[in-house]
């Protein structure tokens, strides 16, 4: 069954959670946190999102983010996933997914 589309209201802040696959680590060293922040800030700027706050835990992330357009959040998270997962897989010589399914909006 296909996923239902997310209801995103441009200009409305959202609480986004993204967990590591099987609740495993997504950050292994301090440099990883810096790379994540650099990557998400770039993705948000390029795709029209404002990041108000974040919490980076070892195995998951909380974001308070405002999409400025209907597709901004999805595009930001897709860009982040492509770039950050490639970074982690390359640095730690691993393969496969890093995140558990699609990000959650609560």
DSSP file (Angstrom, degrees, kcal/mol; ACC not computed):
  #  RESIDUE AA STRUCTURE BP1 BP2  ACC     N-H-->O    O-->H-N    N-H-->O    O-->H-N    TCO  KAPPA ALPHA  PHI   PSI    X-CA   Y-CA   Z-CA
    1    1 A X              0   0    0      0, 0.0     2,-0.1     0, 0.0     0, 0.0   0.000 360.0 360.0 360.0 135.0    0.0    0.0    0.0
    2    2 A X        -     0   0    0      1,-0.1     2,-0.2     0, 0.0     0, 0.0  -0.358 360.0-104.3 -71.2 150.4    1.3    3.4   -0.9
    3    3 A X        -     0   0    0      1,-0.1     2,-0.2    -2,-0.1    -1,-0.1  -0.484  34.9-114.0 -71.9 144.1    2.1    6.0    1.8
    4    4 A X        -     0   0    0     -2,-0.2    -1,-0.1     1,-0.1     2,-0.0  -0.545  39.5-100.8 -74.0 144.4   -0.4    8.8    2.2
    5    5 A X        -     0   0    0     -2,-0.2     2,-0.1     1,-0.1    -1,-0.1  -0.363  39.3-109.6 -66.2 147.2    1.0   12.2    1.3
    6    6 A X        -     0   0    0      1,-0.1     2,-0.8    -3,-0.1    -1,-0.1  -0.458  22.6-124.1 -73.4 146.5    2.1   14.3    4.2
    7    7 A X        +     0   0    0     -2,-0.1     2,-0.5     2,-0.0    -1,-0.1  -0.848  37.9 175.4 -92.1 111.4    0.0   17.4    5.0
    8    8 A X        -     0   0    0     -2,-0.8     2,-0.7     6,-0.0     6,-0.0  -0.976  17.4-162.2-121.8 122.8    2.5   20.3    4.9
    9    9 A X    >   -     0   0    0     -2,-0.5     3,-2.3     3,-0.2    58,-0.2  -0.911  28.8-120.9-104.3 112.6    1.3   23.8    5.3
   10   10 A X  T 3  S+     0   0    0     -2,-0.7    58,-0.2     1,-0.3     3,-0.1  -0.242  98.2  21.7 -53.5 135.1    3.9   26.3    4.1
   11   11 A X  T 3  S+     0   0    0     56,-3.4     2,-0.5     1,-0.2    -1,-0.3   0.377  95.9 115.5  88.0  -3.2    5.0   28.6    6.8
   12   12 A X    <   -     0   0    0     -3,-2.3    55,-0.6    55,-0.4    -1,-0.2  -0.884  67.1-124.7-102.1 121.7    3.8   26.2    9.6
   13   13 A X  E     -A   66   0A   0     -2,-0.5     2,-0.3    53,-0.2    53,-0.2  -0.341  27.5-161.5 -67.4 145.3    6.6   24.8   11.9
   14   14 A X  E     -A   65   0A   0     51,-2.9    51,-2.5    -2,-0.0     2,-0.7  -0.949  19.8-132.7-127.8 145.9    6.9   21.0   12.2
   15   15 A X  E     -A   64   0A   0     -2,-0.3    91,-2.7    49,-0.2     2,-0.4  -0.896  32.2-169.2 -96.4 114.2    8.5   18.7   14.7
   16   16 A X  E     -AB  63 105A   0     47,-2.8    47,-2.6    -2,-0.7     2,-0.4  -0.878   8.2-169.5-110.3 135.4   10.4   16.2   12.6
   17   17 A X  E     -AB  62 104A   0     87,-2.8    87,-3.3    -2,-0.4     2,-0.4  -0.982   4.2-177.2-123.2 136.1   12.0   13.0   14.0
   18   18 A X  E     -A   61   0A   0     43,-2.0    43,-2.1    -2,-0.4     2,-0.3  -0.981  11.1-161.9-133.9 123.0   14.4   10.7   12.1
   19   19 A X  E     -A   60   0A   0     -2,-0.4    81,-3.0    81,-0.4    41,-0.2  -0.730  23.7-106.3-106.5 151.1   15.7    7.5   13.8
   20   20 A X  B >   -D   99   0B   0     39,-3.2     3,-2.4    -2,-0.3    79,-0.3  -0.409  53.3 -84.9 -67.0 149.0   18.6    5.3   13.0
   21   21 A X  G >  S-     0   0    0     77,-2.8     3,-2.0     1,-0.3    -1,-0.1  -0.348 116.8  -0.7 -58.2 130.1   17.8    2.0   11.4
   22   22 A X  G 3  S-     0   0    0      1,-0.3    -1,-0.3    -3,-0.1     3,-0.1   0.779 128.0 -73.0  54.7  27.9   16.9   -0.5   14.1
   23   23 A X  G <  S+     0   0    0     -3,-2.4    -1,-0.3     1,-0.2    -2,-0.2   0.754  94.9 150.5  58.1  28.0   17.7    2.4   16.5
   24   24 A X    <   -     0   0    0     -3,-2.0    -4,-0.2     1,-0.2    -1,-0.2  -0.389  54.5 -71.9 -83.2 167.1   21.4    2.0   15.7
   25   25 A X        +     0   0    0      1,-0.1    34,-0.3    -2,-0.1    -1,-0.2  -0.213  36.8 180.0 -60.9 144.6   23.8    4.9   15.8
   26   26 A X  S    S+     0   0    0     32,-3.2     2,-0.4     1,-0.3    33,-0.2   0.416  76.6  50.4-118.2 -10.3   23.7    7.6   13.2
   27   27 A X        +     0   0    0     31,-1.5    -1,-0.3     1,-0.1     3,-0.1  -0.999  53.8 167.7-129.5 128.8   26.6    9.6   14.7
   28   28 A X        +     0   0    0     -2,-0.4     2,-0.3     1,-0.3    -1,-0.1   0.646  66.9  16.0-113.7 -24.0   29.9    7.9   15.6
   29   29 A X  S >> S-     0   0    0      1,-0.1     3,-1.1     0, 0.0     4,-1.0  -0.938  82.3 -99.5-147.0 165.0   32.2   10.8   16.2
   30   30 A X  H 3> S+     0   0    0     -2,-0.3     4,-1.7     1,-0.3     3,-0.4   0.849 119.2  61.7 -57.9 -35.6   32.1   14.5   16.8
   31   31 A X  H 3> S+     0   0    0      1,-0.2     4,-2.5     2,-0.2    -1,-0.3   0.830  96.8  59.9 -60.8 -31.7   32.9   15.2   13.1
   32   32 A X  H <> S+     0   0    0     -3,-1.1     4,-2.5     2,-0.2    -1,-0.2   0.893 102.7  50.8 -65.3 -39.8   29.7   13.4   12.1
   33   33 A X  H  X S+     0   0    0     -4,-1.0     4,-2.4    -3,-0.4    -1,-0.2   0.917 111.8  48.0 -62.1 -43.3   27.6   15.9   14.1
   34   34 A X  H  X S+     0   0    0     -4,-1.7     4,-2.5     1,-0.2    -2,-0.2   0.909 111.7  49.4 -64.3 -42.0   29.3   18.7   12.4
   35   35 A X  H  X S+     0   0    0     -4,-2.5     4,-2.6     2,-0.2    -2,-0.2   0.902 110.4  51.2 -64.5 -40.7   28.9   17.1    8.9
   36   36 A X  H  X S+     0   0    0     -4,-2.5     4,-3.0     2,-0.2     5,-0.3   0.946 112.0  46.1 -60.7 -48.8   25.2   16.5    9.6
   37   37 A X  H  X S+     0   0    0     -4,-2.4     4,-2.2     1,-0.2     5,-0.2   0.903 113.5  49.1 -63.0 -41.7   24.6   20.2   10.6
   38   38 A X  H  X S+     0   0    0     -4,-2.5     4,-1.8    -5,-0.2    -1,-0.2   0.924 114.6  45.9 -61.5 -44.0   26.5   21.4    7.6
   39   39 A X  H  X S+     0   0    0     -4,-2.6     4,-2.5     2,-0.2    -2,-0.2   0.912 113.9  45.7 -69.0 -44.2   24.6   19.2    5.3
   40   40 A X  H  X S+     0   0    0     -4,-3.0     4,-2.8     2,-0.2     5,-0.2   0.876 111.4  52.7 -71.3 -34.6   21.1   19.9    6.7
   41   41 A X  H  X S+     0   0    0     -4,-2.2     4,-2.2    -5,-0.3    -1,-0.2   0.920 112.7  45.0 -63.8 -41.7   21.8   23.7    6.8
   42   42 A X  H  X S+     0   0    0     -4,-1.8     4,-2.4    -5,-0.2    -2,-0.2   0.920 114.7  48.1 -66.1 -44.2   22.8   23.6    3.1
   43   43 A X  H  X S+     0   0    0     -4,-2.5     4,-1.7     2,-0.2    -2,-0.2   0.908 112.6  48.7 -64.2 -42.1   19.8   21.4    2.1
   44   44 A X  H  X>S+     0   0    0     -4,-2.8     5,-2.4     2,-0.2     4,-1.1   0.923 112.5  47.9 -64.5 -44.4   17.4   23.6    4.0
   45   45 A X  H  <5S+     0   0    0     -4,-2.2     3,-0.4    -5,-0.2    -2,-0.2   0.926 114.8  45.5 -61.6 -45.1   18.8   26.8    2.4
   46   46 A X  H  <5S+     0   0    0     -4,-2.4    -1,-0.2     1,-0.2    -2,-0.2   0.772 120.4  38.9 -71.4 -25.9   18.7   25.3   -1.1
   47   47 A X  H  <5S-     0   0    0     -4,-1.7    -1,-0.2    -5,-0.2    -2,-0.2   0.369 116.4-100.4-111.6   4.2   15.2   23.8   -0.7
   48   48 A X  T  <5S+     0   0    0     -4,-1.1    20,-3.1    -3,-0.4    21,-0.5   0.936  71.2 132.1  83.9  48.2   13.3   26.5    1.2
   49   49 A X  E   < -C   67   0A   0     -5,-2.4     2,-0.5    18,-0.2    -1,-0.3  -0.959  43.7-144.6-127.4 150.0   13.2   25.4    4.9
   50   50 A X  E     -C   66   0A   0     16,-2.5    16,-2.9    -2,-0.3     2,-0.6  -0.964  11.6-151.6-111.4 126.5   14.0   27.3    8.0
   51   51 A X  E     +C   65   0A   0     -2,-0.5    14,-0.2    14,-0.2     3,-0.1  -0.881  18.3 173.9-100.1 119.7   15.6   25.3   10.9
   52   52 A X  E     -     0   0A   0     12,-2.9     2,-0.3    -2,-0.6    -1,-0.2   0.831  63.9 -13.4 -93.3 -38.8   14.7   26.8   14.3
   53   53 A X  E     -C   64   0A   0     11,-1.2    11,-2.6     2,-0.0    -1,-0.3  -0.981  57.9-167.5-158.9 164.2   16.2   24.2   16.6
   54   54 A X  E     -C   63   0A   0     -2,-0.3     2,-0.4     9,-0.2     9,-0.2  -0.989  12.8-155.6-153.8 155.7   17.6   20.7   16.6
   55   55 A X  E     -C   62   0A   0      7,-2.4     7,-2.5    -2,-0.3     2,-0.7  -0.974  13.4-161.8-133.9 120.9   18.6   17.9   19.0
   56   56 A X  E     +C   61   0A   0     -2,-0.4     5,-0.2     5,-0.2     2,-0.2  -0.903  13.1 178.9-108.1 109.1   21.1   15.4   17.7
   57   57 A X        -     0   0    0      3,-2.7   -31,-0.2    -2,-0.7     3,-0.1  -0.535  44.6-101.3 -98.3 170.2   21.2   12.2   19.7
   58   58 A X  S    S+     0   0    0      1,-0.2   -32,-3.2    -2,-0.2   -31,-1.5   0.842 119.2  21.0 -63.5 -31.2   23.5    9.3   18.9
   59   59 A X  S    S+     0   0    0    -34,-0.3   -39,-3.2   -33,-0.2     2,-0.3   0.359 127.5  24.2-122.7   6.3   20.7    7.3   17.2
   60   60 A X  E     -A   19   0A   0    -41,-0.2    -3,-2.7    -3,-0.1     2,-0.4  -0.987  59.2-136.8-162.0 170.4   18.1    9.9   16.2
   61   61 A X  E     -AC  18  56A   0    -43,-2.1   -43,-2.0    -2,-0.3     2,-0.4  -0.983   4.2-159.5-135.0 139.9   17.4   13.5   15.4
   62   62 A X  E     -AC  17  55A   0     -7,-2.5    -7,-2.4    -2,-0.4     2,-0.4  -0.979  17.2-177.0-116.0 135.0   14.7   16.0   16.4
   63   63 A X  E     -AC  16  54A   0    -47,-2.6   -47,-2.8    -2,-0.4     2,-0.6  -0.989  24.3-155.2-130.8 140.7   14.2   19.1   14.2
   64   64 A X  E     +AC  15  53A   0    -11,-2.6   -12,-2.9    -2,-0.4   -11,-1.2  -0.965  39.4 164.6-108.7 110.8   11.9   22.1   14.5
   65   65 A X  E     -AC  14  51A   0    -51,-2.5   -51,-2.9    -2,-0.6     2,-0.6  -0.967  33.2-151.2-137.4 141.1   11.7   23.1   10.9
   66   66 A X  E     -AC  13  50A   0    -16,-2.9   -16,-2.5    -2,-0.4     2,-0.3  -0.950  14.3-149.1-115.7 113.7    9.4   25.4    8.8
   67   67 A X  E     - C   0  49A   0    -55,-0.6   -56,-3.4    -2,-0.6   -55,-0.4  -0.640   1.9-159.5 -77.4 137.0    9.0   24.6    5.1
   68   68 A X  S    S+     0   0    0    -20,-3.1     2,-0.3    -2,-0.3   -19,-0.1   0.619  76.2  30.6 -91.5 -14.8    8.4   27.6    3.0
   69   69 A X  S >  S-     0   0    0    -21,-0.5     3,-1.1   -22,-0.2     4,-0.5  -0.909  92.6 -99.9-137.9 165.4    6.8   25.7    0.1
   70   70 A X  T 3  S+     0   0    0     -2,-0.3     4,-0.3     1,-0.3     3,-0.3   0.871 121.4  33.8 -54.7 -44.0    4.7   22.5   -0.1
   71   71 A X  T 3> S+     0   0    0      1,-0.2     4,-2.5     2,-0.1     5,-0.3   0.419  90.2  99.8 -95.1   1.2    7.7   20.3   -1.2
   72   72 A X  H <> S+     0   0    0     -3,-1.1     4,-2.3     1,-0.2    -1,-0.2   0.888  82.3  47.1 -58.4 -44.7   10.4   22.0    0.8
   73   73 A X  H  > S+     0   0    0     -4,-0.5     4,-2.6    -3,-0.3     5,-0.2   0.945 113.9  46.5 -65.4 -48.4   10.5   19.5    3.7
   74   74 A X  H  > S+     0   0    0     -4,-0.3     4,-2.4     1,-0.2    -1,-0.2   0.921 114.4  47.6 -59.9 -44.7   10.6   16.4    1.5
   75   75 A X  H  X S+     0   0    0     -4,-2.5     4,-2.4     2,-0.2    -1,-0.2   0.891 111.7  50.9 -64.9 -39.0   13.3   17.9   -0.7
   76   76 A X  H  X S+     0   0    0     -4,-2.3     4,-2.5    -5,-0.3    -2,-0.2   0.937 113.1  44.4 -63.1 -46.8   15.4   19.0    2.3
   77   77 A X  H  X S+     0   0    0     -4,-2.6     4,-2.5     2,-0.2    -2,-0.2   0.847 112.9  51.9 -69.7 -33.6   15.2   15.5    3.9
   78   78 A X  H  X S+     0   0    0     -4,-2.4     4,-2.5    -5,-0.2    -1,-0.2   0.933 111.7  46.4 -65.2 -45.6   15.9   13.8    0.6
   79   79 A X  H  X S+     0   0    0     -4,-2.4     4,-2.3     2,-0.2     5,-0.3   0.930 113.1  49.7 -62.4 -45.7   19.0   15.9    0.0
   80   80 A X  H  X>S+     0   0    0     -4,-2.5     4,-3.0    -5,-0.2     5,-0.5   0.933 111.0  50.1 -57.5 -47.6   20.1   15.3    3.5
   81   81 A X  H  X5S+     0   0    0     -4,-2.5     4,-1.6     1,-0.2     5,-0.4   0.920 111.1  47.7 -59.7 -46.4   19.7   11.6    3.2
   82   82 A X  H  X5S+     0   0    0     -4,-2.5     4,-1.1     1,-0.2    -1,-0.2   0.932 120.9  35.5 -61.6 -45.9   21.6   11.3    0.0
   83   83 A X  H  X5S+     0   0    0     -4,-2.3     4,-1.9    -5,-0.2    -2,-0.2   0.926 120.5  43.2 -79.1 -45.4   24.5   13.4    1.1
   84   84 A X  H  X5S+     0   0    0     -4,-3.0     4,-2.7    -5,-0.3     5,-0.2   0.906 114.6  49.0 -71.6 -40.7   24.8   12.4    4.8
   85   85 A X  H  X<S+     0   0    0     -4,-1.6     4,-2.9    -5,-0.5     5,-0.3   0.908 110.8  51.5 -64.9 -39.9   24.3    8.7    4.3
   86   86 A X  H  X S+     0   0    0     -4,-1.1     4,-2.1    -5,-0.4    -1,-0.2   0.912 110.8  49.5 -60.7 -41.7   26.9    8.7    1.5
   87   87 A X  H  X S+     0   0    0     -4,-1.9     4,-2.8     2,-0.2     5,-0.3   0.956 113.8  43.9 -61.0 -51.9   29.3   10.4    3.9
   88   88 A X  H  X S+     0   0    0     -4,-2.7     4,-2.6     1,-0.2     6,-0.2   0.927 114.2  49.6 -61.9 -46.3   28.7    7.9    6.8
   89   89 A X  H  <>S+     0   0    0     -4,-2.9     5,-1.6    -5,-0.2     4,-0.4   0.872 114.9  45.1 -62.9 -36.3   28.9    4.9    4.5
   90   90 A X  H ><5S+     0   0    0     -4,-2.1     3,-0.5    -5,-0.3    -2,-0.2   0.933 115.7  44.0 -72.2 -46.1   32.2    6.2    2.9
   91   91 A X  H 3<5S+     0   0    0     -4,-2.8    -2,-0.2     1,-0.2    -3,-0.2   0.898 123.9  34.7 -66.6 -41.0   33.9    7.2    6.2
   92   92 A X  T 3<5S-     0   0    0     -4,-2.6    -1,-0.2    -5,-0.3    -2,-0.2   0.269 104.8-123.3-102.5  11.8   32.9    4.0    8.1
   93   93 A X  T < 5 +     0   0    0     -3,-0.5     2,-0.3    -4,-0.4    -3,-0.2   0.908  65.1 133.9  48.7  53.2   33.1    1.6    5.1
   94   94 A X      < -     0   0    0     -5,-1.6     2,-0.3    -6,-0.2    -1,-0.2  -0.757  41.1-148.0-122.0 170.9   29.5    0.5    5.5
   95   95 A X        +     0   0    0     -2,-0.3     2,-0.1    -3,-0.1    -9,-0.0  -0.882  48.0  34.6-133.4 166.7   26.7   -0.1    3.1
   96   96 A X  S    S-     0   0    0     -2,-0.3    -7,-0.1     2,-0.0    -2,-0.1  -0.286  91.2 -17.1  89.8-170.5   22.9    0.2    3.1
   97   97 A X        -     0   0    0      1,-0.1    -2,-0.1    -2,-0.1     3,-0.1  -0.325  36.6-172.5 -75.1 151.5   20.4    2.4    4.8
   98   98 A X        +     0   0    0    -78,-0.1   -77,-2.8    -2,-0.1     2,-0.2   0.692  68.6  63.2-106.6 -36.2   21.2    4.6    7.8
   99   99 A X  B    S-D   20   0B   0    -79,-0.3     2,-1.0   -76,-0.1   -79,-0.3  -0.636  82.5-118.9-100.0 151.8   17.7    5.8    8.7
  100  100 A X        -     0   0    0    -81,-3.0   -81,-0.4    -2,-0.2    -1,-0.0  -0.761  69.5 -60.9 -88.6  99.8   14.7    3.8    9.7
  101  101 A X  S    S-     0   0    0     -2,-1.0     2,-0.2   -83,-0.1     3,-0.1  -0.150  99.2 -19.0  60.9-154.6   12.1    4.4    7.1
  102  102 A X  S    S-     0   0    0      1,-0.1   -83,-0.2   -84,-0.0    -2,-0.0  -0.529  80.2 -93.2 -85.3 152.2   10.8    7.8    6.3
  103  103 A X        -     0   0    0     -2,-0.2     2,-0.4   -85,-0.1   -85,-0.2  -0.235  41.2-125.2 -60.6 153.6   11.1   10.7    8.8
  104  104 A X  E     -B   17   0A   0    -87,-3.3   -87,-2.8    -3,-0.1     2,-0.5  -0.821  13.7-156.6-105.4 143.0    8.2   11.3   11.1
  105  105 A X  E      B   16   0A   0     -2,-0.4   -89,-0.2   -89,-0.2   -91,-0.0  -0.981 360.0 360.0-116.0 122.7    6.3   14.5   11.6
  106  106 A X              0   0    0    -91,-2.7   -90,-0.1    -2,-0.5    -1,-0.1   0.376 360.0 360.0-123.7 360.0    4.5   14.9   14.9
